Every structure is written in C-alpha cells, then in structure tokens.
Amino acid sequence: MPDDTPDSEKAARLLASLRERRQEMLRVLAKFVRAESPTDAKAAVDCFGQIVAAEWRKRGARVKVLHQRRQGHHLRVVWPAQASREGSRGRPILVLGHLDTVYGLGTLRHMPYRVARGRAFGPGVFDMKGGLVIALFAIDALARAGWRPLRPVVFLWTSDEETGSATSRALIEREARRSAAVLVLEPASGLDGRVKTQRKAVGTAELTVTGRAAHTGINPEEGVNAVRELALQIGRIARLNNSQRGVTVSPTVVEGGTRDNVIPATARAIFDLRARRATDMRALERRLRTLRPILPGAKLAVRGGFSRPPLERRASAALFARARELARAMGLSLDEASTGGGSDGSFTAALGVPTLDGLGAVGEGAHGANENVLADALPERAALVAGLLATL
C-alpha cells in the first residue's frame, strides 16, 4: 500500500530517528578515524577501504573494489531504487567522497581520536571520514523507514582526492555522465554548516626562464640575468589578478642562481592559480602561454595550468533549493557558501551535471592538529542527505 505521508513529514521523522543513533554514528566514526589512510600509503588506504566496504555489505549494498596498482583501491557501492515503486527513474544519483587523508602514518600517536565538549577530534575526522559515516547512516535511516529512493544511488569512494585525483578523475567523470545529480560529502563550510554552491578552479603553473651565465664583475654585460627576467615577469603576472572576478595568481616557490658572483642562467617560479569562472580560467591560461621575454636574449617556458575546473553556482542552484526546503521541514536552517578550494565535485559540475558540495560533516580545522566535527550535527547531515537521496 503506498505511503501518502508528505516528504516534509518523512524528512522530520528521519532526523528524529537519526538523533537517537548519534552514539552509534560516533562509534563508527571512531573506527574509521583509527584506521589511518594517508594517500601515499596504499596498504593503509586499502585496509581502511576494506573496513568501509564491510559496513556497506552489512547493509546489503553491492560493493565493487576498483583495483589500482600504485594508489589505494577505489570503492563503488550501489544502493538500488525501489523497483516496484511507481515512477521509479533510471538515472542514478552519484555520491562522491574519498578514503584518503593528508595525515601520515603514526599521526594517531600524538593526535588520537577523542570526543570532548560535543566534538569528535582526530586525523581526517572532518575531511572527510565524517562524510563517509553520514552516508552510511543516511541509507540506514531510509531503510529503517521503508523510504526507498526513486533512483539507484552510486557511492564512489576514491583513494587519491587529497593529491589531485589523478587515478580517479576519469572514473568520476564516467559515473557523472550517466547520473542525474551529484552529491559531494566534502566538509561543510563554517560551524553553521553551509553547503558549497561555488568552488574556484584550481591549478599550478611553472614559469622557467633561461638566460646566459657570465662573471658578475668582469663581463656582466655579456650575461642575461634569468633572476631579473623572472622578477620582471612576476610583476607582469601580478597584473593578471582580479579580485572582483575572483582570479588570483600567486607566486609560491621561486628559485634561481648558483653563486653570488655568477649572472644566473636559469630561474623558475611556481604559481598557484584560482578562478571563479570557466571563462576566466581559460583566459588566464591563454595569457600565461603568450608571455614574452622582457630582457633581450632571455627565453621563457610555461608548463602546467588548471587541474580542477570551477564549480559554478548554476550547477548547484536547484539542488541547493531542494536541500534548503528539506532542512526547513526538519526545523533546520541551511545556507550556502563559496570557497577557493577545489573538490571532485568540480569535475562533475564542469560536465553540466547538477552538483551540490559540502554536504558532509560540520566542524573545523581541516588538515590541522585541531581537526574536529560537531557531534550533534552528524545526525542532521545524515537526515539531509537521506532526504535528498529519497526525493531527487
């Protein structure tokens, strides 16, 4: 017999049931955080992946391990739609997250998992093992309520997000192309739990200058000073910054010269690149590629560019409106935020797939010694994610 209860009322019930399971969520979170999983430690990431996979198998999900030779394995978890439900849709919802953290093996010795003052602390607890727990309990809550999603849900847990998603990008994009929407369980923005509707494009460019060595005292005029050329180019590149449009080009590493009495023949600089719009991203790359030397005899070479496209708000607007509506039905407030950092959601948004980011844990201190999540927010985020999965 069909359940005619309004979705808003069901969403409120989900939150009430999840609040009763707060301690269970913290127990699973403790298990996840204590399984260290730095990106560059394949065996550790794979061990943690087995723990996550086991939790999903206990819930009856279909789990496939996507083997990688050098990086940790990725996990693809499928939760089916209710086949018998009238109006069931075919295109799945894709949920993204990552298994890896930035913390090296042994970090737990001086930064142990602990709960104090309503917060859970530990390496990776916020970015983003809290998000992995939220996904599990969102599905739990739906299963217990008998509220099966209209669409199948594909959870893709990758192993290399923290280092740029080199082995997972193609997989993410392939899944996104056949998906109706993408939900990203990266951490929320701020302690008020704002979801992320905009992210900047992110990249790195390297400028190498080749000059000509000479003696600084005997024949400096016969040299071409690569360090001076680089300094002039840095000044020129600084004019490409545009705060109103959210474009930043920041020199972060500068090297040049060999000895104090030698005109330097080589110099290089690395630039961090950020842009809010895809059009600005492409324009900035063109400007860098068309740089020309200022000093006679100097030569320039530019490598690199943007590695993550932007998440523009138009890809998130409709999903954010739905999320805010669900939050309101639960008696919660939900706002949005823009951030300069990138995520795997940037790849999916660039393909034109509706994408909402920052649906994971609420907390602070990502990548730092004080990384933590708000314990009371875990059930709230799980309820929000569950509501989205069931109604999209």
C-alpha positions as CSV (number, residue, x, y, z in Angstrom):
1,M,0.0,0.0,0.0
2,P,1.5,3.4,-1.0
3,D,2.7,5.7,1.7
4,D,1.0,9.1,1.3
5,T,2.9,10.8,4.1
6,P,4.3,14.1,2.7
7,D,8.0,14.1,2.1
8,S,8.5,17.0,4.5
9,E,6.9,15.0,7.3
10,K,9.0,12.0,6.4
11,A,12.2,14.1,6.5
12,A,11.4,15.3,10.0
13,R,10.9,11.7,11.1
14,L,14.3,10.8,9.6
15,L,16.0,13.4,11.7
16,A,14.3,12.3,14.9
17,S,15.3,8.7,14.3
18,L,18.9,9.6,13.5
19,R,19.3,11.7,16.6
20,E,18.6,8.6,18.6
21,R,21.6,6.9,16.8
22,R,24.1,9.7,17.5
23,Q,26.3,7.4,19.7
24,E,26.3,4.7,17.0
25,M,27.5,7.2,14.5
26,L,30.3,8.2,16.8
27,R,31.3,4.6,17.3
28,V,31.6,4.0,13.6
29,L,33.4,7.4,13.2
30,A,36.0,6.3,15.8
31,K,36.6,3.0,13.9
32,F,37.1,5.0,10.7
33,V,39.4,7.6,12.1
34,R,41.6,5.0,13.9
35,A,42.2,3.3,10.6
36,E,44.8,5.7,9.3
37,S,44.7,6.2,5.5
38,P,47.3,8.7,4.1
39,T,47.1,9.0,0.3
40,D,50.7,7.8,-0.2
41,A,50.3,4.6,2.0
42,K,48.5,2.2,-0.4
43,A,48.3,-0.7,2.1
44,A,46.8,1.5,4.7
45,V,44.2,3.0,2.4
46,D,43.3,-0.4,1.1
47,C,42.9,-1.7,4.7
48,F,40.6,1.3,5.5
49,G,38.7,0.6,2.3
50,Q,38.0,-3.0,3.5
51,I,36.5,-1.6,6.7
52,V,34.3,0.8,4.8
53,A,33.3,-1.9,2.3
54,A,32.4,-4.3,5.2
55,E,30.0,-1.7,6.7
56,W,28.2,-1.3,3.3
57,R,28.0,-5.1,2.8
58,K,26.3,-5.4,6.2
59,R,23.6,-3.2,4.9
60,G,23.0,-5.2,1.8
61,A,24.7,-2.9,-0.7
62,R,26.5,-4.1,-3.8
63,V,30.2,-3.3,-3.3
64,K,32.9,-3.4,-6.1
65,V,36.5,-2.8,-5.4
66,L,38.2,-0.9,-8.3
67,H,41.8,-2.1,-8.1
68,Q,44.7,0.3,-8.5
69,R,48.3,-0.7,-8.9
70,R,50.0,2.2,-7.1
71,Q,47.3,4.1,-5.4
72,G,44.8,2.7,-3.0
73,H,41.8,0.9,-4.4
74,H,38.6,2.9,-5.1
75,L,35.2,1.6,-4.0
76,R,31.9,1.7,-6.0
77,V,28.9,1.0,-3.8
78,V,25.4,0.7,-5.3
79,W,22.1,1.1,-3.4
80,P,19.2,0.2,-5.7
81,A,16.0,2.1,-6.2
82,Q,12.7,0.6,-5.2
83,A,12.0,-1.4,-8.3
84,S,8.3,-1.7,-7.7
85,R,7.7,1.9,-6.8
86,E,5.6,3.7,-9.3
87,G,7.5,6.5,-11.1
88,S,10.9,4.9,-10.4
89,R,13.6,6.7,-12.5
90,G,16.6,5.1,-14.2
91,R,19.5,7.6,-14.0
92,P,21.3,7.3,-10.6
93,I,22.3,9.8,-8.1
94,L,26.1,9.8,-7.7
95,V,27.5,10.5,-4.2
96,L,31.2,11.3,-4.0
97,G,33.7,11.0,-1.2
98,H,37.3,10.0,-0.5
99,L,39.0,7.4,1.7
100,D,42.4,9.2,1.9
101,T,43.7,11.8,4.3
102,V,46.6,14.2,4.5
103,Y,47.9,12.7,7.7
104,G,51.0,10.4,7.7
105,L,51.0,7.0,9.4
106,G,51.6,7.4,13.2
107,T,49.7,10.7,13.5
108,L,47.2,9.0,15.9
109,R,50.0,8.7,18.5
110,H,50.0,12.4,19.1
111,M,46.6,13.2,17.7
112,P,44.3,10.4,19.0
113,Y,40.6,10.2,18.3
114,R,38.7,11.6,21.2
115,V,35.3,13.2,22.0
116,A,35.2,16.3,24.2
117,R,32.8,19.2,24.6
118,G,30.4,17.9,22.0
119,R,33.1,17.5,19.3
120,A,35.0,14.5,17.9
121,F,38.7,15.1,17.2
122,G,41.2,13.2,15.2
123,P,43.1,13.0,11.9
124,G,40.7,13.0,8.9
125,V,37.6,13.2,11.2
126,F,36.3,16.3,9.3
127,D,38.0,15.8,5.9
128,M,36.3,13.5,5.3
129,K,35.6,10.4,7.4
130,G,32.7,12.1,9.0
131,G,31.2,12.3,5.5
132,L,31.6,8.6,5.0
133,V,29.7,7.9,8.2
134,I,27.0,10.3,7.2
135,A,26.4,8.3,4.0
136,L,26.1,5.0,5.9
137,F,23.6,6.3,8.3
138,A,21.6,8.2,5.7
139,I,21.0,4.9,3.9
140,D,20.3,3.2,7.3
141,A,17.6,5.7,8.1
142,L,15.9,5.3,4.8
143,A,16.0,1.5,5.0
144,R,14.5,1.6,8.5
145,A,11.8,4.0,7.4
146,G,11.0,1.9,4.3
147,W,11.6,5.0,2.2
148,R,13.5,3.6,-0.8
149,P,15.0,6.2,-3.2
150,L,13.3,6.7,-6.6
151,R,16.7,6.4,-8.2
152,P,19.6,4.0,-7.7
153,V,22.4,5.6,-5.7
154,V,26.1,5.1,-6.6
155,F,28.6,5.9,-3.9
156,L,32.1,6.4,-5.2
157,W,34.8,6.4,-2.6
158,T,38.2,7.3,-4.1
159,S,41.7,7.0,-2.7
160,D,43.6,10.0,-4.1
161,E,41.5,13.1,-3.8
162,E,44.0,14.8,-1.5
163,T,46.7,14.7,-4.2
164,G,44.6,15.7,-7.2
165,S,42.5,12.7,-8.1
166,A,44.9,11.5,-10.8
167,T,43.7,7.9,-10.9
168,S,40.0,8.7,-10.1
169,R,39.1,11.6,-12.3
170,A,38.2,9.6,-15.4
171,L,36.2,7.2,-13.2
172,I,34.3,10.2,-11.6
173,E,33.6,11.8,-14.9
174,R,32.3,8.5,-16.4
175,E,29.9,7.9,-13.5
176,A,28.8,11.6,-13.6
177,R,27.9,11.5,-17.3
178,R,25.3,8.8,-16.6
179,S,24.0,10.4,-13.4
180,A,21.0,12.7,-12.8
181,A,22.7,14.6,-9.9
182,V,25.9,14.5,-7.8
183,L,26.1,15.0,-4.0
184,V,29.5,15.6,-2.6
185,L,30.2,14.7,1.0
186,E,33.2,17.0,1.5
187,P,33.0,19.0,4.8
188,A,30.5,21.8,5.2
189,S,31.7,25.5,5.3
190,G,31.7,27.0,8.8
191,L,30.2,25.9,12.0
192,D,26.8,26.8,10.8
193,G,27.0,24.0,8.2
194,R,26.7,25.9,4.9
195,V,26.8,23.8,1.8
196,K,29.1,24.8,-1.0
197,T,27.4,26.0,-4.2
198,Q,30.6,27.5,-5.7
199,R,34.2,26.5,-5.9
200,K,37.1,28.1,-7.7
201,A,39.1,26.4,-10.4
202,V,42.5,25.3,-9.1
203,G,45.8,24.9,-10.9
204,T,49.5,25.3,-10.8
205,A,51.8,26.8,-13.4
206,E,55.6,26.8,-13.6
207,L,57.5,29.6,-15.4
208,T,61.1,28.7,-16.3
209,V,63.5,31.4,-17.5
210,T,66.7,30.7,-19.4
211,G,69.3,33.4,-19.6
212,R,73.1,33.3,-20.1
213,A,75.8,33.0,-17.4
214,A,78.6,35.5,-17.1
215,H,81.0,36.8,-14.4
216,T,79.3,39.5,-12.3
217,G,82.5,41.6,-12.0
218,I,84.4,41.0,-15.3
219,N,81.8,40.8,-18.0
220,P,78.3,41.2,-16.6
221,E,77.1,42.8,-19.8
222,E,77.6,39.6,-21.7
223,G,75.2,37.7,-19.4
224,V,71.4,37.6,-19.5
225,N,70.2,37.6,-15.9
226,A,67.4,35.0,-15.5
227,V,66.6,36.1,-12.0
228,R,66.0,39.7,-13.1
229,E,63.8,38.5,-16.0
230,L,61.8,36.3,-13.6
231,A,61.3,39.2,-11.3
232,L,60.0,41.3,-14.1
233,Q,57.7,38.6,-15.2
234,I,56.3,38.1,-11.7
235,G,55.5,41.8,-11.7
236,R,53.8,41.5,-15.1
237,I,51.9,38.4,-14.0
238,A,50.7,40.1,-10.8
239,R,48.6,42.4,-13.0
240,L,46.5,39.3,-14.0
241,N,45.0,39.2,-10.5
242,N,41.3,40.4,-10.5
243,S,39.7,40.4,-7.1
244,Q,36.3,41.4,-8.4
245,R,36.2,38.3,-10.7
246,G,37.9,36.0,-8.2
247,V,41.0,35.5,-10.2
248,T,44.3,35.0,-8.3
249,V,47.8,34.2,-9.5
250,S,50.1,33.7,-6.5
251,P,53.8,33.0,-6.8
252,T,54.5,30.4,-4.2
253,V,58.0,29.0,-5.0
254,V,60.9,31.0,-6.5
255,E,64.4,29.6,-7.4
256,G,67.3,30.9,-9.3
257,G,71.1,31.4,-9.4
258,T,74.0,29.3,-8.4
259,R,76.7,31.6,-6.9
260,D,76.9,35.2,-5.8
261,N,79.5,36.1,-8.5
262,V,77.7,34.5,-11.4
263,I,75.0,36.1,-13.5
264,P,72.2,33.4,-13.2
265,A,71.4,31.5,-16.3
266,T,68.2,29.9,-15.0
267,A,65.4,30.7,-12.7
268,R,61.9,29.4,-12.1
269,A,58.7,30.2,-10.2
270,I,55.6,28.2,-9.4
271,F,52.2,30.0,-9.3
272,D,49.0,28.9,-7.7
273,L,46.1,29.6,-10.0
274,R,42.5,30.2,-9.0
275,A,39.5,31.4,-11.0
276,R,35.7,31.5,-10.2
277,R,34.5,31.1,-13.8
278,A,35.5,28.7,-16.6
279,T,35.8,31.6,-19.0
280,D,38.3,33.3,-16.7
281,M,40.2,30.0,-16.2
282,R,40.7,29.6,-19.9
283,A,41.6,33.3,-20.4
284,L,44.2,33.1,-17.7
285,E,45.8,30.0,-19.2
286,R,46.0,31.8,-22.6
287,R,47.6,34.9,-21.0
288,L,50.3,32.7,-19.4
289,R,51.0,30.8,-22.6
290,T,51.5,34.1,-24.5
291,L,54.1,35.6,-22.1
292,R,57.1,37.0,-24.0
293,P,60.6,37.9,-22.6
294,I,61.4,41.4,-21.5
295,L,65.2,41.2,-21.5
296,P,67.0,40.7,-24.8
297,G,68.3,37.1,-25.0
298,A,66.0,35.7,-22.3
299,K,63.8,32.7,-23.1
300,L,60.6,31.6,-21.3
301,A,58.8,28.3,-20.9
302,V,55.4,27.8,-19.2
303,R,54.1,24.5,-18.1
304,G,51.1,23.3,-16.2
305,G,47.7,25.0,-15.8
306,F,44.4,24.4,-14.2
307,S,43.8,20.8,-12.9
308,R,40.3,21.3,-11.5
309,P,37.6,23.4,-13.2
310,P,35.3,25.6,-11.2
311,L,32.0,24.6,-9.6
312,E,29.8,27.4,-10.7
313,R,26.6,28.2,-8.9
314,R,24.3,27.5,-11.8
315,A,25.3,23.8,-11.4
316,S,24.1,23.9,-7.7
317,A,21.2,26.3,-7.6
318,A,18.3,23.8,-8.0
319,L,19.9,21.2,-5.7
320,F,20.5,23.8,-3.0
321,A,16.9,25.0,-3.2
322,R,15.8,21.4,-2.6
323,A,18.2,20.9,0.3
324,R,17.1,24.1,1.9
325,E,13.5,23.1,1.6
326,L,14.2,19.7,3.3
327,A,16.2,21.4,6.0
328,R,13.3,23.7,6.7
329,A,11.0,20.8,7.0
330,M,13.3,19.4,9.7
331,G,13.4,22.6,11.6
332,L,16.9,23.4,10.5
333,S,18.4,26.4,8.7
334,L,20.7,25.9,5.7
335,D,22.7,28.5,3.9
336,E,25.3,28.4,1.1
337,A,28.9,29.3,0.7
338,S,31.6,29.9,-1.9
339,T,35.2,28.6,-1.4
340,G,38.5,28.9,-3.1
341,G,39.4,25.3,-2.8
342,G,38.5,22.6,-5.3
343,S,37.0,19.1,-4.9
344,D,35.9,16.2,-7.1
345,G,32.6,17.9,-7.5
346,S,34.3,20.4,-9.7
347,F,34.8,17.7,-12.3
348,T,31.1,16.8,-12.4
349,A,29.8,20.3,-12.4
350,A,32.1,21.1,-15.4
351,L,30.2,18.3,-17.3
352,G,26.9,20.1,-16.7
353,V,25.7,17.6,-14.1
354,P,23.8,19.3,-11.2
355,T,26.2,19.1,-8.3
356,L,25.9,20.1,-4.6
357,D,29.0,20.1,-2.5
358,G,29.8,20.5,1.2
359,L,27.1,18.0,2.4
360,G,29.5,16.3,4.8
361,A,30.4,16.9,8.4
362,V,30.2,20.2,10.2
363,G,33.3,21.2,12.0
364,E,36.6,23.0,11.6
365,G,40.4,22.6,11.5
366,A,40.7,20.6,8.2
367,H,44.3,19.3,7.7
368,G,45.3,20.7,11.1
369,A,46.2,19.5,14.6
370,N,42.7,20.5,15.9
371,E,40.6,18.9,13.2
372,N,37.1,18.2,14.6
373,V,33.4,17.7,13.9
374,L,30.3,18.7,15.8
375,A,28.8,15.5,17.1
376,D,25.2,16.8,17.2
377,A,25.4,17.8,13.5
378,L,26.2,14.3,12.3
379,P,22.5,13.1,12.5
380,E,21.3,16.4,11.0
381,R,23.6,16.0,8.0
382,A,22.7,12.3,7.6
383,A,19.0,13.3,7.6
384,L,19.6,16.0,5.0
385,V,21.5,13.6,2.7
386,A,18.8,10.9,3.2
387,G,16.1,13.3,2.3
388,L,17.9,14.3,-0.9
389,L,18.5,10.7,-1.9
390,A,14.9,9.9,-1.4
391,T,13.4,12.8,-3.3
392,L,15.6,13.7,-6.2
